[in-house]
């Protein structure tokens, strides 16, 4: 099992798909990485040599922000907004939708399960 950026990537899958198991790598970035390392798209992870896995690992470590560093950076960006007290920061602090969605009826994912209100029966 290959281990890249602290993540065990699945061996039976194609390299482009397996790289997407790493936080911060999507389909476009995975294709870009495989082209940079010159690995064919139909190659599977268990068919890779140790040198190719090492090359993949070094490329990702050198050129991309993934996993823990990316999570830390995102958390710091949100914390900065909250400390500034800007509108987006206040929305994060109150656990409400940040990007202008309605909250009158929806937003259950962000607000949590609905709470019953006493005497609301009509």
C-alpha positions, 0 to 999 in steps of 0.5 A, spaced: 500 500 500 502 506 497 503 512 503 503 519 500 502 525 504 500 521 510 494 517 507 494 510 505 492 510 498 488 504 495 492 499 491 487 497 486 484 503 483 487 508 477 492 513 480 488 519 478 482 516 482 487 514 488 490 521 489 483 524 490 483 520 497 488 526 499 485 532 502 486 538 497 487 534 491 481 533 486 480 530 479 484 536 475 490 536 480 490 529 480 491 529 472 496 535 473 500 531 477 500 524 473 502 528 467 508 532 471 510 525 473 509 522 466 505 516 469 499 514 464 492 515 466 490 508 466 496 505 470 493 502 477 497 504 484 499 496 485 503 497 478 507 503 480 514 502 481 517 504 488 521 510 484 514 512 481 511 512 488 517 516 490 517 521 485 509 522 486 510 523 493 516 528 492 512 532 487 506 533 491 510 535 497 514 540 493 509 543 489 502 542 493 499 544 499 495 538 502 492 534 508 494 537 515 497 544 512 491 545 508 486 544 513 491 548 518 491 554 513 483 554 512 482 554 519 487 560 520 483 563 515 476 562 518 479 564 525 482 571 522 475 572 519 472 571 526 477 575 529 476 581 524 469 581 526 467 582 519 460 579 516 463 572 514 466 572 521 460 573 525 456 568 520 462 563 522 461 564 529 454 563 530 454 557 525 450 560 520 450 559 512 456 564 510 454 565 503 448 569 503 443 563 503 436 563 506 435 561 513 428 562 514 426 555 512 432 551 510 440 551 512 438 545 517 445 542 515 449 548 518 444 550 524 443 542 526 436 539 527 430 543 528 428 545 535 421 545 537 418 551 539 412 551 545 406 553 543 407 554 536 401 549 534 396 552 529 
